[in-house]
């Protein structure tokens, strides 16, 4: 018989996971729609009463975005321009009701290739904080998401937070998305980026694309070519080498060829907007 637990302390949650696998429930915006018309017969661990997982924290090393942090809470938080891309994605995730309930960590754990938050987390060089009774380990987002609906989380682990380090230079994030309509739509393609600027030039760039491969991918060739640009400089044309890590498919939202062309346009617009 399925059981439902709603602990108030982290240790209680970790003990429950150590005793056997459970579906971890935070916002439930992915869990419930996937089970419409079906009995809810999973063993559930509801983490919504754990206060330690609710508040964004900042220290000298950077920021910690906990497992219960919603898209709305992220938007309301006082964060530097580094997070502008993730905040822009927050406005695109479903409607206001979903943004009020859905969580950034849940979006990552769902591991959809079209998850709007993941390209931004890659561009932020974010790490996943995984907690268990054995201790805590950190994994880069690029190593955490393994494929469509697959992650590196062990059954006894809880994704407690995302950690974002403080960049060495002033930095700004950016995001661009293409869907069949403006809102309430799954992405055909999207891109997230972070640009670090020093002396009026791009000193470092991190650019990632989602919905064009089984997992979101960084574009290292393009990143390297953006270094040294000044705001207002002519952008290098996006070539085949720049998007080589991508492997788009044909589906109901668009063909692979269309996605490749759309990504080039999205990247140009995003970069131009961030560097003006």
C-alpha positions, 0 to 999 in steps of 0.5 A: 500500500502506498504511503505519504510522508511529510517530514519537517526536518531534513534528517527525517526526509533522509531516513525515509529515503534510506529506508527505500525509494520514494517519489520526492514531491515539492511543487508537483507541477510535473508529477500530477499532470503525468498521472491524470486518470491514474491512481496515485500509488507511489510512495511519496516524500513531500518536502514542502514542510522542511523550512531549511529547504525554503530560502535562497542563501548568499555568502562569500562563495556564492548563492544556494538555491534550495529545493523548495525555491519556486520560480516566483520566489526566484523572481522576487529575490534580490540577485545580481545580473548574473541571474538575469537569464534564469529569471527570464526563464522563470517568466516562461515556465508555464503560467503564474500558478505553475511559477508559484508552485513549481521549483527550480530544482524540480525542473532540473530533476524532471530532466526533460530535454526541453526544461527551460531552466537547465541551459541557464544552470549550465551557463551559471556553472551551477552544481547540484547538492545531493544529501543523504545519511552518508553525507553531501556530494556536489555534481555539476549540472552537466554530470547530473542530467544523464538523458531524457528523464534520467539523472545521477541522483541515487534513490537514497539521495535528496537534491537539497539545493543548487549552488552557484559560485560567485564569478571573478568579474562582473557578469550578466545572464541572458535567455531566449526561447522559441515556442509555437506561441508566446506563453504556456508552451514547451520550447522548440529551442531555447538558449541561456548564457552568461557573459563576464565583462572586463575592460569593456570586453567579453572576458568569458562566455558560457552558452548552452542550448536546450531542446536540441539534444537529449540533454542541454548542451554547452557550445564551447566553440561559440563561447571561445569566439565570443571572448574579446568582443566589445558591446556593439561589435559585429557578431561572428556568424553561427556556423556548423562548428558552433552548434556541433554538440547539438543533435536535434530531432524531428517531432511534432514541434519542429524538424531537426533542420528547423531547430538548427536554423532557429538556434542560430537566430536565437543565439544571435538575438540573445547575444546582441541583446546581452551585449548592447 
